[in-house]
Amino acid sequence: MERKSASYQVTLVLLLSINFGILFFDRNALNFLMPFVQPDLKLSNTQVGMLASALSLTWALSGIFIGAMSDRAGKKKIFIVVAGIAFSLCSFISGIATSFFMLLGARLLMGAAEGAVMPISHSIVAAEVSPERRGLAMGVAQNLGSNFFGSFVAPVVLVAFATTFGWRNSFLLAGLPGLIFAALIWFLVQDPEAEAGAHQSGDRLTLAEALKHRNMVICILMSICLVSYLVITWAFMPLFLTQSRGFTPEVQGWLMGVLGISATLGSFIVPAISDKVGRRPVMIVIPFIGVILPLAAMFLGGSPWALVPFFFFGWALNGIFPLFMATIPSETLPPRYTATATGIVMGLGEVIGGVLSPTLAGRAADSFGLNAPLWIILGLTVLAGLLAFGLIETAPGKVKAAAPAKPIRAAA
């Protein structure tokens, strides 16, 4: 299959990255606006966790089933365009919610709209981008936009906007960009050419087949741990910073924004390092760095700005998400299964980790205080680092270098 030009590859990755960033802007909006929403709608910490769990549930199911559907259909672009329109409308609904159950419904629908976007985006990248730049391209596609817009711009802009105009108007603001990018992707992105034989009847990757590969099992387990880490941090760190540490919503917004800057830079640095030194060593080291985030939040006193470097380096953990969710699965299995494999890893991480963990963390917070979720995320990142020791290296450069040289036959 002939790949597109280098300029198209760059344009494609940037478009998909920004689109995924807008998606995360919408997904994370409720987390950063929760200090306004919780008292207005009189939500308990358990209900806060349930809202995060609801989106994770439908996100997971969408990623698994619609991702696989796109592999079988051979058409990718239409799924992403429809999703962009749908999740924007769900953001508008969130802005007019008057009760917990109305907000819960909006989150369920938003997760269903958003869940398949990442697996399908990665399948397009795997088909169109050269293999030697796959780690970097997938890192940019998943992490650059999502963290710049979803973790940096979102807390800073939405909190400031909510302070002036109210949290409901902030949801209306969050929904507009998705409609714009749905149109851009429709006109500028081409569906990749199908791999020969990829869509024959019965050609599908089942969960049982996926679990026969050690890397897939480890990536799924790491996904469960680190998706839990992610959603618990998003759901409860803003509340911990405002209620336990006594910071203003504006300070909380800037500190959460630091996470976005960290992950934005990490989207280039971490996957690019893995292209050079291999996936496995990066996957082992980075999770252990993540422990400094909850430890600093709980125990570092003084000015809130002293937390900035700890938040920045602790959140480098985000850099490995594209590796275990997409890059390693796509290098472990045939390319035609990329959306399905990514959907399985992401989906099981979301449905087991993302759905259960925030609700359990919310109950722990109601019972033991807002420190409890932070202790939970500390344990999760340590467990993820230990799991990574079992990975088999897949980086094309490292695998090629490790392959035994073919003997040179003497001329007859």
Phi, psi and omega in degrees: 000126182280132181273154180289173181296161180299321181294322178293320179301316179295313179300316180301310182297319179294317178298313180294325180293313180294321178299317178292330176294319177296320177301315180287332173303315178290316182298317186275349185306316182297323180298314183285336178268359184301324176302338175269318186288317186303309179290329182291317180264003177056056181267142172277167176297326177297319178293325175301314178295323180295325178295319176293320180296321183298313180296319180298323181297305182288330173302313182296312182297320178296315180299318182291308190274317181284327174301313178295323179299321181292326175297317181288325181287330182078001178246129186248317191299317185299325179296318182291320181295312179298320179298319181298319178294317184293314183289335174294317178297324178294327176295319177299319180297320178302324182289342179251007181297138180243001181208167177302316185290326176292319177293322177299316178298319179296322180291321177299315180292322180296317179299319179297324180287323190271334194301325184273353186296315182294310179302319180291320177300316180294326179293326176292316179298315181299326182281329191254340185259142181301141185302325183291346177246016186296315181300312179298314182298316179291326176296316179294315183299320183271322192254328186298298181293319184298322182273327177293311181277317186280332184246342178251301182296317184302306182294323183289309185287313185293320179295316179296319180294318180294324179298324183270317189245356180098150185292332181295318178293333177296324177292325177294319176299318183295332186278340187293315185299329181299324179293321180295315184285336173299320179291318180298316180295322179301319185270334189252339183260137177256145172292133178293152177293139180290138173294142182304128178076008187287334188242030176291153180302132179085355180276091181213153179265119177267162178299320180298319178294319180298321184286354175284347181259123183303317181300322179295318179298314182293319179297322178296314180296319177294324178297318178300314181295312191275333170294321175301313178305315184294307187289328176293318178298313180298320185285324191244342178296317177301320178291321178298316183293324182275320185269317182274319181269345176078019179281153177288159176303325179295316178297316177303317180299318179291320178295318176293330176295329176301323177300322179294319178296316179302310183290329177297313177293321179297334180297331174273310194289308186295308178297325179295321176297320180294331175296330184268310188262350181110156181288316190300309181298323178294319181292335178280313190286314190300318181301325181292334176292333183296343183292339184289338180294302180294326180296316179294318180300322183278323195241348180273111181272189178086207183299142176298335182286345173293341180283344189305307182296328180289321175295320183296307184283328179295328183274005173301343176309328181299336183297338182267355181302314178296333182291310182277339180273332187223309188296307181295315175301320182290335178270347179270325184246163177303145185303331183292348180259012188301312182295321179294313181297316178296319178298321179295311181297310180294317185295313179293325175299318180288315188286327179269311181278308185291328182279311185282318192295316181293326177293316177296320178294323177296318178295320177297322179293320177295327183273322189238358181103168185286355172290332186302313178300328181289324174294325179296313182293330176298313179296324182294320182288327175295315179299320179297318178297322178293320179298325185296341178298337182274358183291148171261131184299136180233352183303126185308318181295318181288321179295318179295320180293329183276345182292138179294140180290142178286134180295143178270120181280138178288144179296142181292000000 
